[in-house]
């Protein structure tokens, strides 16, 4: 007989959930918000069952995701890579990066790139963030709480740019104590960066267990919001919608979906 194991895999039905604000300090959350969504879209599981990680590859092998917990919550637990004929790119996220923020990027991976992409910075400044542009081309936006920021930076002008999102607190010694961070390649498709920025700017609360956040003194938690069955139903509905969209996309790109070529006028005349 297998003994009963208390595991987070039994969530969300096995605990009471609390509306938690601000979302960027609520901790990682349930990684299945991302991994199961990608699997529903047809991503293949390339994980080693004897190693504590999740490795997924998109159906066309142009994108991959690795979730590999590290020794510290601010180390790179999540890694996403992409490539096409023109370039390749990467993004890394610490373990305390809320999945609700990261999933905005991975959800955007499943959609066609929009014809026009909104700029990153207006999504933040319209939410009250402070924006600064420097002479060397670097740019920074800071959340009103002074903890969360997004930077686009380079060491030297005309060199390659990088993006860094970071939640950090002053440590009292003139430096900062990092809570979580993310590194994103400037070569990423712009709509992915924009989706990530919009998620950073959102003030929507997230559901977490009481005291199951990495920094209790930085958040407020109230016993309200969707609970176990509601959360499970919403997740199931999301996965169903993703599966339907993936099947539709496969049908549209399959050879059978291509219109038949009409016979030429010359061939039609020969067979009359």
C-alpha positions, 0 to 999 in steps of 0.5 A: 500500500502506498502511504498517503503523501501530503503534496502540493500536487493536490492543490488547489482543492486542499487548502484555503486561499487568500487574495494576496497583494501586491502580486509581484511579491506573492511568490512563485505560485503553482507552476502548472499554470504554465507547464500544463498550459504549454502541454495542452498546446501540444508542447512535448515533455522532454523531462528526465523522470528521475530528475526534479525538473520539467523540460518542454519543447514546442511542436515545431522545436523553435521554443523550449522551456526548462523549469529547474529549481535551484538552491535560491529562489532568486536564481534562474529556475525558469529558462525559455529559449526561442529561435527562428531563421533570423535569430535566437533569444532567451529569458530567465526567471527566478523561482519567486517570479509569480507564475501569473506574471511569467505566464503572460509571456508563455501564453503570448508564445502560443498566439500569432504575433500581432501586426502592431506591437504596443511599446513597453513603457506606456503600459508601465507609466500609465500604471503610475510607474516612473520612467527615466531615459539616460544619455547612453540609451539605457531606460528604467521604469520603477513601480510606485512602491520602489521595489519592482523595476524594469530596465533596458540596458547596455554597458556601452552605447551601440552594444547589445541591449538586455532587459532586467526585471527585478524586485529588490529591497534596500539592505541597509548597507547602501545596497539591495537585497534581491527578492527575484529577478528576470533577464530577457534578451532584447532579441525577443519578439517585441510582443512577448516583451510587451505582454510581460510588461503588461503583466508587471503593471497589473495590480490584480491580486493573486491567490496564495495560501496563508503565510505561503509567501516568501515575504509575509511582511510585504504583502496583505492577505485577505480570506476572499476570492476564488477557492479550490473548486473555482480555481480548479474549474478555471484552470480546466477551462483555460486548458480546454480553450488552449487545446481547442485553439491548438487543434484549430491551428493544426487544421489550418496548417495541415496539407488537407487545409490548403485550397486545391489548385484550380486547373489551368485554362490550357489543361481545361481546353485539352480535356474538352 
